[in-house]
């Protein structure tokens, strides 16, 4: 359970002579731990919009625009926040939150420009320098970001944010063991460090260590504001292990904060469908009973010596074996006549079985199952088949569905790296896919193609 923080006075923070990042961070945490505080902030946004529209004093307009932009960022209304903060980017804190907005939109180079401008106003401010390093890494230069972090570490070794970003840089350049050491250091300094918990969970998730991933994700979502991707990934893991109720709660929490979140809406529908599914226990019991009947040995029945000898020579030992042969096959065997056939059919009828029954069921199953090399025909036809034909595990099929891969042809167009890059896709699924594709002399696309 999350601990509700004492609600700060929104006006005291926003109307202060100097708005600080610490005060904004405190406000943001409280806004996401209280629906009442969130509604108050929405009211504040409307008041600021109204004030700006009526105001004629340019200084007052800039002040209110800064407050409004920060409020919009806190509420997750990023596009609005960018439009407002762009008008006050001459102020260091305005630049900082404009950079944060661009980060959330994935526009890392624009974010970096904002942070670097903010840094020029105060080159010694650690938070801004860390933001520069983060945006540098996100822009594709992890080595340069690492140098910034290492330089900062000389005076800020007890900063959890620094060690978390240090680990991210090392992750990006493939130094995974060193990265783990810095993730652990970040958690030593701050056991609830959200970004670190998320990255550890995400890495475990990719490696197929579901229990560890769940443990880290569960810790991650205790902090406010709740990490949206952590909730999505945790919900997916819950769903994979059949805990649909918890999965539903995760996706509903995301939609509570962002009703238009497309992935959460899609995943919630799947989880609810799974939650409402029920299994016919009587059908399962009937299946078990049928399996027991099929395993009854022929020797348990009073058959003629001739019938027993013939069946023994044909290596037919159980009732299940009898369902795998036809009348014609039995009659074609030496010394097996109509009398023996009648005996056999009467025994099977008593047990609700018949000759050739298993063969019919196998043919029926094959028509909707995995294609054999003979049935496969031209490769083009196979490529148009749904991925379900590969008989992959249910979690693997779900993961492929969530990233929009519905046919074998679409699957073989992907590289291993492309598949792994999807958050819902685990490395353990690759082995399944490669094995099934290789049985048809197919493979995933190589990186060079």
Secondary structure, 3 states (H helix, E strand, C coil): CCCCCCCCCHHHHHCCCCCCHHHHHHHHHHHCCCHHHHHHHHHHHHHHHHHHHHCCCHHHHHHHHHHHHHHHHHHCCHHHHHHHHHHHCCCHHHHHHHHHHHHHCCCHHHHHHHHHHHHHHCCCCHHHHHHHHHHHHHCCCHHHHHHHHHHHHCCCCCCHHHHHHHHHHHHHCCCHHHHHHHHHHHHHHCCCCHHHHHHHHHHHHHCCCHHHHHHHHHHHCCCCCCCHHHHHHHHHHHHHCCCHHHHHHHHHHHHHHCCCCHHHHHHHHHHHHHHHCCCCHHHHHHHHHHHHHHCCEHHHCCCCHHHHHHHHHCCCCEHHHHCCCCHHHHHCCCCCCHHHHHHHHHHHHHCCCCCCHHHHHHHHHHHCCCCCHHHHCCHHHHHCCEHHHHCCCHHHHHHHHHCCCCEHHHHHCCCHHHHHCCCCCCHHHHHHHHHHHHCCCCCCCCCCC
